[in-house]
Amino acid sequence: MIRNALLIILILFLFGCGYSSIYSKNEKANFTISSIKIEGDKSINGYIKSRLSKYQKNETDIKYELMINSSYNKIPIAKDKTGKITKYNLTANINLEIKSIDKSKSILITESFKIDNNNDNFEQSKYEREIKGNLSKILLEKIEYNLIYFE
């Protein structure tokens, strides 16, 4: 009985579950980004621009021009009895405009995350930066998905 259980666990560890994000499949990325114009939040823009630069080096017949306008908001959503904020909603938005030779498409992408307020300001800002980075990564995956399946 123990031998069978160990064998099953060993097989699971060796083969894994095979999970991968649907946005990470870039084998269909047969396009080139000819220009990127970015406005808005600097840290989100920096992350997105650095990751999209790999598509500027491609030499394909399909060329896109991107206009990206990003924003980041920290909105209080809950207070305690004394009026002190206890929860925030962090929201990152991207207004993406994709242009090709014969068509154009405008897309609004929004991601949000709720966090509790921490009394330690240093830890709070560190945690917010981490969340902002994660939101930027999700937004980038959605941009790549829209570029791959642009119609």
C-alpha positions as CSV (number, residue, x, y, z in Angstrom):
1,M,0.0,0.0,0.0
2,I,2.8,2.4,1.0
3,R,4.8,1.4,-2.1
4,N,1.9,2.2,-4.4
5,A,1.3,5.6,-2.8
6,L,5.0,6.4,-3.1
7,L,4.9,5.3,-6.8
8,I,2.0,7.6,-7.5
9,I,3.6,10.5,-5.8
10,L,6.8,10.0,-7.6
11,I,5.0,9.9,-11.0
12,L,3.2,13.1,-10.2
13,F,6.4,14.9,-9.3
14,L,8.2,13.6,-12.4
15,F,5.5,14.5,-14.9
16,G,4.0,17.6,-13.2
17,C,0.7,19.0,-14.0
18,G,1.7,20.8,-17.3
19,Y,0.2,24.1,-16.3
20,S,1.1,27.1,-18.4
21,S,-0.6,30.5,-18.8
22,I,-2.7,30.8,-21.9
23,Y,-1.1,34.2,-22.5
24,S,2.4,32.8,-22.5
25,K,2.0,30.9,-25.8
26,N,3.9,33.1,-28.2
27,E,4.4,30.6,-30.9
28,K,1.8,32.4,-32.9
29,A,3.6,35.7,-32.5
30,N,4.2,36.4,-36.2
31,F,4.0,40.2,-36.1
32,T,6.3,43.2,-35.7
33,I,5.7,46.3,-33.6
34,S,6.8,49.1,-35.8
35,S,6.2,51.9,-33.2
36,I,5.1,52.2,-29.6
37,K,3.8,55.4,-28.1
38,I,3.3,55.2,-24.3
39,E,1.8,57.7,-21.9
40,G,0.7,57.5,-18.3
41,D,2.1,55.7,-15.3
42,K,5.9,55.5,-15.5
43,S,6.5,52.1,-13.8
44,I,3.8,50.3,-15.7
45,N,5.0,51.8,-18.9
46,G,8.6,50.9,-18.3
47,Y,7.7,47.3,-17.6
48,I,5.4,47.0,-20.7
49,K,7.8,48.8,-23.1
50,S,10.8,46.7,-22.1
51,R,8.9,43.5,-22.6
52,L,7.3,44.5,-25.9
53,S,10.7,45.6,-27.4
54,K,11.4,41.9,-28.3
55,Y,8.6,42.2,-30.9
56,Q,10.2,45.2,-32.5
57,K,13.2,43.1,-33.6
58,N,11.0,40.6,-35.6
59,E,11.0,40.9,-39.4
60,T,7.5,39.9,-40.5
61,D,4.9,41.2,-43.0
62,I,2.4,42.0,-40.3
63,K,3.3,45.3,-38.6
64,Y,1.4,47.1,-35.8
65,E,1.6,50.5,-34.3
66,L,0.7,50.7,-30.7
67,M,-0.6,53.6,-28.6
68,I,-0.8,52.8,-24.9
69,N,-2.2,55.1,-22.2
70,S,-1.9,53.6,-18.7
71,S,-3.2,54.7,-15.3
72,Y,-2.9,53.5,-11.8
73,N,-5.3,54.3,-9.0
74,K,-5.3,53.6,-5.2
75,I,-8.9,54.0,-4.0
76,P,-10.0,53.6,-0.4
77,I,-12.9,51.2,-0.1
78,A,-13.4,50.7,3.6
79,K,-13.0,52.6,6.8
80,D,-13.2,51.7,10.5
81,K,-15.3,53.5,13.1
82,T,-12.7,56.2,13.6
83,G,-12.5,57.0,9.9
84,K,-9.2,55.4,9.3
85,I,-8.9,53.6,6.0
86,T,-8.7,49.8,6.3
87,K,-8.9,48.6,2.7
88,Y,-7.8,49.9,-0.7
89,N,-8.6,48.9,-4.2
90,L,-5.5,49.1,-6.5
91,T,-6.5,49.5,-10.1
92,A,-4.3,49.5,-13.3
93,N,-5.9,50.5,-16.6
94,I,-4.5,50.4,-20.1
95,N,-6.2,52.0,-23.1
96,L,-4.6,50.1,-26.0
97,E,-4.9,51.2,-29.6
98,I,-3.6,48.8,-32.2
99,K,-3.2,50.0,-35.8
100,S,-2.3,48.0,-38.8
101,I,-2.3,48.9,-42.5
102,D,-5.9,48.2,-43.1
103,K,-7.6,48.2,-39.6
104,S,-7.5,49.7,-36.2
105,K,-8.8,48.5,-32.8
106,S,-9.1,50.2,-29.4
107,I,-9.2,48.1,-26.2
108,L,-9.6,48.9,-22.6
109,I,-7.8,46.5,-20.2
110,T,-8.4,46.8,-16.4
111,E,-7.0,44.8,-13.6
112,S,-7.6,45.4,-9.9
113,F,-6.6,44.1,-6.5
114,K,-7.9,44.7,-3.0
115,I,-5.4,45.1,-0.1
116,D,-5.6,45.8,3.6
117,N,-4.0,48.9,5.0
118,N,-0.9,48.2,7.0
119,N,0.3,50.4,9.9
120,D,3.9,50.2,8.7
121,N,4.2,52.6,5.8
122,F,7.4,51.1,4.5
123,E,6.0,47.6,4.3
124,Q,2.7,49.0,2.8
125,S,4.6,50.8,0.0
126,K,6.8,47.8,-0.6
127,Y,3.7,45.5,-0.9
128,E,2.0,48.0,-3.2
129,R,5.0,48.1,-5.5
130,E,4.9,44.3,-5.7
131,I,1.2,44.3,-6.5
132,K,1.7,47.0,-9.1
133,G,4.4,44.8,-10.7
134,N,2.1,41.8,-10.8
135,L,-0.7,43.9,-12.3
136,S,1.7,45.1,-15.0
137,K,2.6,41.6,-15.8
138,I,-1.1,40.6,-16.2
139,L,-1.7,43.7,-18.4
140,L,1.3,42.8,-20.6
141,E,0.0,39.2,-21.0
142,K,-3.4,40.6,-22.1
143,I,-1.7,43.0,-24.6
144,E,0.3,40.2,-26.1
145,Y,-2.9,38.1,-26.4
146,N,-4.7,40.9,-28.2
147,L,-1.7,41.3,-30.6
148,I,-1.5,37.6,-31.4
149,Y,-5.2,37.3,-32.0
150,F,-5.7,40.8,-33.6
151,E,-8.4,40.7,-36.3
